C-alpha cells in the first residue's frame, strides 16, 4: 500500500483523468459548481475504503485535520453524504473501467455473502429498507458461512479465480435462488471456460444451461466423494475455494462493508459500489505492481 498522501494523489489523478476522458460520466446538477469537486469526493470515498475506515464523518474529520493541503474546501458531512449518494453510479463506472485493464480469467467464481442491515432482535415489522421494484426489500436469510440468521440482503459477485477482480455484482434478496442470481451475473461478459461454485449452486438444469454456453460448472465434492479422493486434490479444491472467501474477506472485513453504517437502501447501494470499486482498484494495482 502506498503512503497515505501518495495514495490520495494516485487515486485523485486516476479519478480526475477518468472524468475528464468521459470514461466516468456524471450527470450535471442544478446550481453553482461546488467548491469541493466530484473528483475530490470520489477520491475521499475510495481512499476511506482502501484504508478500512468505518466512519464517513470520522474520516472527513481526519482529512480536514491531516490532509487539508490536499482538500482545502471540504463540505459538511451531511452535504458530502448526499453528494456521494448521487455519485454512486460513478463508482460502478470506475470499477468497470479498472476491471477492463486486466483480461478476464478462463476460470471464474460466483458466490453470495450476507449484507445485514440491522440486528435480527431489532426487526419490528415493515421498515424502509426497500430498493427499486417490489421484490428487493430487507428480509430474513440464512448465513451458511456463520451458521446464523440475518436480516438484510445478499451481495452476489462474479470474480476471476486468478486475479480475484470482480467482474459483476448485485445486491439481491436475503432468501434467494442462488442459481438464478448466478445466471444473471454470468449474462454479463463472455462465458468462462470453468465456473467454480459452492454447494448452493448444485442443480442439473443450471449445469446444463452453463454447459450449453461452453462453461463447465465445478462444485465441491460431497462428503462421500471426499472420502475416496486423493488428499492432494482436496487441497487444491480447498485452495480454490479460499480465493472467493479471501475476496469476500477483503470487501466485508478489511474494507468494512459488514459495518457499512447505511440507514437506507440507497446508502447501502452507494457504499457497496464504492467498496467494490476500491477493491477493484487494489486488485488491479497489485496485478500491475
DALIN-V832368 format. One record per pair of residues at least 12 apart in sequence whose C-alpha atoms are under 6 Angstrom apart, sorted by the first residue. I is the first residue (numbers start at 1). GAP is how many residues later the second one is. Records with the same first field share a line. If there is no record, write none. Layout:
BEGIN
I=GAP + GAP
END
This chain:
BEGIN
11=32
12=31
15=24
16=23
24=66 + 69
36=37 + 38
46=232
49=206 + 226
50=228
52=202 + 203 + 204
54=202
57=20
85=185
88=182
91=182 + 183 + 186
92=181
95=182
105=55
106=86 + 87
107=54 + 85 + 86 + 87 + 88
108=51 + 52 + 53 + 87
109=49 + 50 + 86 + 87 + 88
110=47 + 48 + 87
111=45 + 46
112=43 + 44
113=41 + 42
114=40
115=37 + 38 + 39
116=34 + 35 + 36
117=35
120=31
129=135 + 136
131=134
136=37
138=14 + 15
139=12 + 13 + 35
141=33 + 34
153=19 + 20 + 21
154=17 + 18 + 19 + 20
155=15 + 16
156=13 + 14
157=12
165=115
179=22
192=23
193=22
194=21 + 22
195=22 + 23
196=22
197=22
198=21
END
